[in-house]
Amino acid sequence: MLVSDGTVTDKDWKDYRWAVVPATSCSAGPICISARAKWDWKRPQWVEFSAVPSSKGLEAKIRLINEDRKDDDNVCITVLFLSSDGSALSILHKNLHSLPQAVRSETVDIALRASLLRRITSIALGTKQCRRGPHEDDDVYRRAKARLKMR
């Protein structure tokens, strides 16, 4: 069974497994982020997330690595960008389809003001198999963005 980090308490995101990792300094700018988590505990299937500063805020890369020979899934990926007190400063949510024995990559620009970017100390990477299809949790994402006053 996958273990979820108990420090993530956002009840809106149901059935996610959370991994909290610190943001680190890097030559690209004030923070760099890298995390890896499984979306299905019994299969060789991983989400890799990384982000580096860009002119817009952060350039994030998401990779789905599916080594299973037969299983394809819709995969929900939610990233909470956290401040030192654990509160969410920004959020990213994607629902991507993964084919058997395939690697899928996607790059996403995340618009963040420099002042907000400097406050990020960690991220919470949440993953799960989206059994209800490619739009599962889209409404949760819209509500979360509204709470954080994101466009």
C-alpha positions as CSV (number, residue, x, y, z in Angstrom):
1,M,0.0,0.0,0.0
2,L,1.2,3.5,-0.7
3,V,1.8,5.8,2.3
4,S,0.5,9.3,2.2
5,D,2.1,12.2,4.0
6,G,-0.1,13.0,6.9
7,T,0.8,16.7,6.9
8,V,-1.5,17.3,3.9
9,T,-5.0,17.8,5.2
10,D,-6.8,19.3,2.3
11,K,-10.1,17.3,2.5
12,D,-11.3,18.4,-1.0
13,W,-8.8,16.3,-2.7
14,K,-10.2,12.8,-2.0
15,D,-8.2,9.5,-2.3
16,Y,-4.9,11.2,-3.1
17,R,-1.6,9.9,-1.9
18,W,0.6,12.8,-0.9
19,A,4.4,13.2,-1.0
20,V,5.7,16.4,0.5
21,V,9.2,17.5,-0.7
22,P,11.2,20.6,0.1
23,A,12.0,23.2,-2.6
24,T,15.7,23.6,-2.9
25,S,18.0,26.3,-4.3
26,C,19.5,25.8,-7.7
27,S,21.5,27.6,-10.3
28,A,18.3,28.3,-12.3
29,G,16.9,30.6,-9.6
30,P,15.5,30.8,-6.1
31,I,13.9,27.3,-6.1
32,C,13.9,24.0,-7.9
33,I,11.5,21.2,-7.2
34,S,11.7,17.5,-8.0
35,A,9.3,14.7,-6.8
36,R,8.3,11.2,-7.8
37,A,5.3,9.2,-6.6
38,K,3.3,6.2,-7.7
39,W,-0.3,6.5,-8.8
40,D,-1.1,2.8,-8.4
41,W,0.6,1.0,-5.5
42,K,0.5,-2.5,-7.1
43,R,1.9,-1.6,-10.5
44,P,5.1,-0.1,-11.8
45,Q,3.6,3.3,-12.6
46,W,5.1,6.7,-11.6
47,V,4.5,10.4,-11.8
48,E,7.6,12.5,-11.9
49,F,7.2,16.3,-11.3
50,S,9.9,18.9,-11.6
51,A,9.8,22.7,-11.7
52,V,12.3,25.5,-12.2
53,P,12.0,29.2,-12.3
54,S,11.0,30.8,-15.7
55,S,10.2,34.3,-16.9
56,K,6.5,33.6,-16.1
57,G,7.0,32.0,-12.7
58,L,7.7,28.3,-12.9
59,E,8.2,25.9,-15.8
60,A,6.9,22.5,-14.6
61,K,7.4,19.2,-16.2
62,I,5.2,16.2,-15.6
63,R,6.2,12.7,-16.7
64,L,4.0,9.6,-16.5
65,I,6.0,6.4,-16.6
66,N,3.9,3.3,-17.1
67,E,5.9,0.1,-17.2
68,D,2.8,-2.1,-16.9
69,R,2.2,-4.2,-20.0
70,K,-1.6,-4.0,-20.0
71,D,-2.9,-1.3,-17.7
72,D,-3.8,2.2,-19.0
73,D,-5.2,4.8,-16.6
74,N,-6.4,8.3,-16.3
75,V,-4.1,9.8,-13.7
76,C,-4.9,12.8,-11.5
77,I,-1.9,14.9,-10.5
78,T,-2.3,17.7,-8.0
79,V,0.6,19.9,-6.8
80,L,0.1,22.2,-3.8
81,F,2.9,24.9,-3.6
82,L,3.3,25.5,0.1
83,S,4.6,28.2,2.4
84,S,6.7,27.6,5.5
85,D,3.5,27.3,7.6
86,G,2.1,24.6,5.3
87,S,-0.6,26.8,3.7
88,A,-1.1,26.6,-0.1
89,L,0.2,29.5,-2.1
90,S,-0.7,28.1,-5.5
91,I,-2.0,24.9,-7.1
92,L,-1.7,22.9,-10.3
93,H,-4.0,20.1,-11.3
94,K,-3.7,17.8,-14.4
95,N,-5.6,14.7,-15.4
96,L,-3.6,12.9,-18.0
97,H,-4.1,9.5,-19.7
98,S,-1.3,7.0,-19.5
99,L,-1.0,4.1,-22.0
100,P,0.6,0.7,-21.2
101,Q,4.4,0.6,-21.5
102,A,4.6,4.3,-22.4
103,V,6.2,7.5,-21.1
104,R,4.1,10.7,-21.5
105,S,5.6,14.1,-20.8
106,E,3.9,17.5,-20.5
107,T,5.3,21.0,-19.8
108,V,3.2,23.6,-18.0
109,D,3.9,27.2,-17.4
110,I,2.7,28.3,-13.9
111,A,2.2,32.1,-13.6
112,L,3.6,33.2,-10.2
113,R,4.7,36.7,-9.1
114,A,8.4,36.7,-7.9
115,S,7.2,37.6,-4.4
116,L,5.0,34.5,-4.2
117,L,7.7,32.3,-5.8
118,R,10.1,33.3,-3.0
119,R,7.6,32.1,-0.3
120,I,7.4,28.5,-1.6
121,T,9.3,26.2,0.7
122,S,7.9,22.9,-0.3
123,I,5.3,21.1,-2.5
124,A,2.8,18.4,-1.9
125,L,2.5,16.1,-4.9
126,G,-0.8,14.3,-4.9
127,T,-1.5,11.4,-7.2
128,K,-4.3,8.9,-7.8
129,Q,-5.9,6.8,-10.5
130,C,-8.9,8.8,-11.7
131,R,-11.5,6.1,-12.1
132,R,-14.2,8.5,-13.0
133,G,-12.5,9.7,-16.2
134,P,-10.5,12.6,-17.6
135,H,-12.3,15.4,-15.8
136,E,-12.3,14.0,-12.3
137,D,-11.6,16.7,-9.7
138,D,-11.8,19.6,-12.3
139,D,-14.5,21.2,-10.1
140,V,-12.3,20.8,-7.0
141,Y,-9.5,22.5,-8.9
142,R,-11.8,25.4,-9.9
143,R,-12.9,25.9,-6.3
144,A,-9.3,25.7,-5.0
145,K,-8.1,28.3,-7.6
146,A,-11.0,30.6,-6.6
147,R,-10.0,30.3,-2.9
148,L,-6.4,31.2,-3.8
149,K,-7.5,34.0,-6.2
150,M,-5.8,32.4,-9.2
151,R,-7.0,32.7,-12.8
